[in-house]
Amino acid sequence: MTATAKDASQAIGRSPDQLTLSERARFAGLFIALEIYTPEAIPLRRIEAIGASIEDCVRTLKARGLDPLRFEYTQLGLM
């Protein structure tokens, strides 16, 4: 089963650790954007963008008025 845009949008604002096994299976292979840790700002580890590519994540972040350079990008696996 693959993730739809609606499924993916439901992951925004949640920690990757909060995803259910079913959600992780649907999102496996997709990229997520998480704010980079700095000593000045200790971000919550929340998914701020999710997409099929890093470019998709960057577009989502820009559309939300966020600076893509302040995020790290990682591909989700099953665990």
C-alpha positions in Angstrom: 0.0 0.0 0.0 1.4 3.4 -0.9 0.8 6.8 0.9 -1.6 9.3 -0.6 -1.1 13.1 -0.2 -3.8 13.1 2.5 -2.0 10.3 4.4 1.3 12.1 4.1 -0.2 15.4 5.3 -1.4 13.6 8.5 2.2 12.9 9.4 3.1 16.6 9.5 3.8 17.8 13.0 4.3 14.3 14.4 7.5 12.7 15.6 8.7 9.9 13.3 8.6 7.7 16.4 4.9 8.3 16.7 4.1 6.7 13.3 2.3 3.4 13.6 3.7 0.3 11.9 1.0 0.6 9.3 1.9 4.3 8.6 5.6 3.4 8.4 4.9 0.8 5.9 2.9 3.3 3.8 5.5 6.0 4.1 8.6 3.7 3.6 10.8 5.1 0.9 9.5 8.7 1.3 11.6 11.5 2.5 10.9 13.6 5.6 12.3 17.0 6.7 13.2 17.5 10.4 14.5 20.7 11.8 18.3 20.6 12.4 19.5 20.7 16.0 21.5 23.7 17.1 22.5 24.7 20.6 20.5 27.9 20.2 17.3 26.1 19.1 16.4 22.7 20.4 13.8 21.7 17.9 11.1 19.0 18.6 11.7 16.1 16.3 8.6 16.6 14.2 8.0 15.9 10.6 7.7 19.3 8.9 7.5 17.9 5.3 7.1 14.6 3.6 7.4 13.7 -0.1 8.8 11.4 -2.7 12.0 13.4 -3.0 14.0 15.9 -1.1 12.8 18.5 -3.7 9.2 17.7 -2.8 10.1 18.4 0.9 11.8 21.7 0.0 8.8 22.8 -2.0 6.5 22.0 0.9 8.7 23.8 3.4 8.9 26.9 1.2 5.1 26.9 0.7 4.8 26.9 4.5 7.3 29.9 4.8 10.1 27.8 6.3 13.8 27.9 5.4 14.7 24.6 3.8 18.4 25.1 4.9 17.3 24.7 8.5 16.2 21.1 8.0 17.7 17.7 7.5 16.3 15.2 5.1 16.1 11.5 5.6 14.4 8.6 3.9 11.9 6.6 6.0 12.4 2.9 6.3 10.2 0.4 8.1 12.1 0.9 11.3 
